[in-house]
Amino acid sequence: MIGGGLMGAAIAWRLAQRGREVTVVTGPGPIEAPGATAAWASAGMLAPVTETNFTETGLLDLNLDSLRRWPRFVDELADTGADPGYRTDSTLSVAQSPDDAARLSDFADFCDDHDLTTKRLTSREARRLEPLLSPRVRSALLVEADVSCDNRMLWSALIHAATTAGVRFTPGEVEAVTTDDDRATGVRLRTAEQVTADHIVLAAGAWSGSIDLPVEVPVRPVKGQILRLHAGTLPRLTHTVRAFSHGQEVYLVPRHHGEVVVGASVEEMGFDTRVTGEGAWSLLRDARQVMPLTAEYTLNEFSVGFRPGTPDNSPFLGPSGVPGLTLACGHHRNGVLLVPLTADAVVEHITDGRLPDCAAPFTLARPMTARKPRREEEP
Ligand SMILES: Cc1cc2nc3c(=O)[nH]c(=O)nc-3n(C[C@H](O)[C@H](O)[C@H](O)COP(=O)(O)OP(=O)(O)OC[C@H]3O[C@@H](n4cnc5c(N)ncnc54)[C@H](O)[C@@H]3O)c2cc1C
């Protein structure tokens, strides 16, 4: 397994459950070192509905399928003694300016057209549900399907489950996948060490496209700046709140222990790990416009993570075209949500030799039309 983030740990766990011997090469730092892995930076929303846009209906179906797998997935993790911080509180999408309200209304129409259950709320109804919202919130949409987990707890839970099932995690930076007779046979590490394997899974997140592979896998880093506030003894949010706020988008994701994750920028900046003044200021400004009390919360952390972006914003699942090399990368904005489905699909592909129907449209062989990342599409 190349990569010990969410995908690598989940697939390794599932393979070990099927009796496979698995070694995960986790990357340059020690496992669970924050770095800029998306597993650490992420907001943990499980949000097929509010993450969708008007053109990506195939991805919407995939995301909805994965969401349905979450409750069982959480139960299975609980059987190993691990807790991924799963919350079933729904999501409230809110709008502030008249233009924002028009956008939200268009989105509500799209949901109606696609049988996605939502409920339109007035400002007063929204504030009855979430009294911490700004009185300037003009309209809202309650999206019951969209929930959340704590991605950091999820990552620890998966590593715990995998380790308990016998998976070996080892630090190391894979430089290349090696081949023999056109079959992938192992990896070469940056230290020149060679590791051989019957089967290799590429799950190196945003770094998947930087490794020397026998096939081109077009994954690029999409930078996200994100911050973590803590409510302390102040009143807390209950729902995840997503806002159209004066032409910008911001989300606030509450955790059981009082943290609120506020995110996130979407930037085509390569592997730029800087937190910028603009990044920090705009997130704090947008959060305060939606929920004024955030200005009183403690600012615990600013971080940067890299989403694994692909030309059409959808993941690469299953066969790479090179025998012995399977893909589980390019999950972009939905990689937390897609953990259960990805693990199931990839394990079925490796152990039974067939990719399930739900994943079949997401192989590397699909025709791809380049799509802009979501925030850049908007004025
Ligand atoms: C700011 C932000 C917010 C997000 N919010 C959400 C959200 O709310 N909901 C959601 O569903 N998704 C969200 N995502 C996306 C989600 O986090 C990712 O899609 C998901 O984490 C991808 O998982 P991964 O395992 O492919 O990559 P990662 O979690 O990034 O893991 C990559 C792994 O590969 C390793 N690696 C790197 N290079 C090498 C190498 N050369 N050799 C070996 N290993 C290597 C790394 O060390 C790491 O272990 C967000 C992402 C970001 C950045």
The ligand as a Gaussian input file, in Angstrom:
#p B3LYP/6-31G(d) Opt

LIG

0 1
 C       -8.964000      21.526000       3.789000
 C       -9.630000      20.243000       3.392000
 C      -10.940000      19.991000       3.785000
 C      -11.558000      18.797000       3.415000
 N      -12.824000      18.552000       3.851000
 C      -13.437000      17.387000       3.508000
 C      -14.724000      17.086000       4.019000
 O      -15.294000      17.851000       4.793000
 N      -15.305000      15.907000       3.645000
 C      -14.692000      15.018000       2.805000
 O      -15.273000      13.986000       2.485000
 N      -13.447000      15.277000       2.321000
 C      -12.813000      16.436000       2.661000
 N      -11.559000      16.697000       2.197000
 C      -10.944000      15.750000       1.274000
 C      -10.386000      14.524000       1.977000
 O       -9.705000      14.911000       3.158000
 C       -9.440000      13.784000       1.033000
 O      -10.101000      13.513000      -0.187000
 C       -8.976000      12.462000       1.652000
 O       -8.353000      12.690000       2.891000
 C       -8.018000      11.762000       0.710000
 O       -7.508000      10.636000       1.377000
 P       -6.145000       9.978000       0.883000
 O       -5.857000       8.851000       1.789000
 O       -6.245000       9.754000      -0.577000
 O       -5.061000      11.171000       1.056000
 P       -4.383000      11.706000       2.383000
 O       -5.325000      11.608000       3.508000
 O       -3.802000      13.045000       2.056000
 O       -3.193000      10.677000       2.632000
 C       -2.122000      10.572000       1.712000
 C       -1.106000       9.609000       2.299000
 O       -0.074000       9.368000       1.330000
 C        1.186000       9.506000       1.973000
 N        2.218000       9.797000       0.973000
 C        2.461000      10.957000       0.313000
 N        3.501000      10.813000      -0.521000
 C        3.918000       9.521000      -0.397000
 C        4.959000       8.755000      -0.997000
 N        5.775000       9.286000      -1.921000
 N        5.134000       7.472000      -0.613000
 C        4.304000       6.907000       0.322000
 N        3.295000       7.582000       0.908000
 C        3.114000       8.867000       0.547000
 C        0.955000      10.602000       3.001000
 O        1.979000      10.607000       3.996000
 C       -0.410000      10.147000       3.546000
 O       -0.233000       9.108000       4.481000
 C      -10.878000      17.861000       2.595000
 C       -9.553000      18.093000       2.238000
 C       -8.925000      19.266000       2.636000
 C       -7.486000      19.485000       2.262000

